[in-house]
């Protein structure tokens, strides 16, 4: 009997090729797709149907092409409670969220994985460019994908051992160019109009501020803009419109451009400074997910402060409460509270946590 593997089908070419590869490898494949309530389908004949029905209709040609069943789930409530509320609360606290780091472990590899398991699947595959291997002690390890430009291990750094044991990443040994070439040869066309490069629930041509302002319970008021000496130099129209390192929207004349240096929500205060004020020697890190075991001593590793951030060497000083102090070898700009920091040793992901208290 063939082993059954479920594939999370997002609607993009990556997940379709992942499903194709598993079929070619001899697995019995089930496609799984979930809706979040924020999808927009503007295709002829779909306008008057529910989002669930629209998704099923759009995925039907892929189901026929791959000759696999595809099941669609409504995760609107789960997505709201775990991702949207996190997004709102993080901005409300004066920090900058990273919803993909929440969605992967909670929505895809928890809620969706449970459905996959109930359907008899022995694993859940995604279109992520990442790899996983089991070491000699039986621990699952997460590695970067071989395509350095597309590597997505950053977004998977909060997966647990159980989740990694169930995960499959068929594209980990491929480049994006390989994937596109294979999709073209096999006629696997994405149903998404354009591959997502940003937060999936923010509509095209809309910004985070507009989205947040429309959310129930989200409130904001104008407040002072001060420089690093504490002098009031202007007024902002909501802290949610700003993030560390931002230059746009400050609108305060000076001898050189101002950048956002700090947000102080308890005072509704925006602190700005010049480029040199953005530089930090390190930061505290909270709620670290150590993928294997908690390190017992300080160690040197590479860290990535954002998905597109160039990795920098740092000294990692862990504690036993899932926190650590990180000191960069080279001071870094725009170290942003709320963003994910991921720790690497070469291609191996050691763990990931949340940036707190840059210094």
Secondary structure, DSSP 4 states (H G I P E B T S, - for coil): -PPEEEEE--SSHHHHHHHHHHHHTT-EEEEEEEE-S------TT-TTS-HHHHHHHHHHHHHHHHT-EEEEEE-HHHHIIIIIHHHHHHHHTT----THHHHIIIIIIIIIHHHHHHTT-S-EE---SEEEEE-TTS-EEEEE-S-TTT--GGGGTT--HHHHHHEE-TTTTS-HHHHHHHHHHHT---SSSS---S-TTSPTT--HHHHHHTSTT-----EEEEETTS-EEEEES-GGG--TT--TT-----SS--EEEEEEGGGTEEEEE-GGGGEEEEEEEEEEEESS---SS-EEEEEESSTTPPPEEEEEEE-TTS-EEEEEEEEEE---TTSEEEEEETTEEEEEEEEEEE-
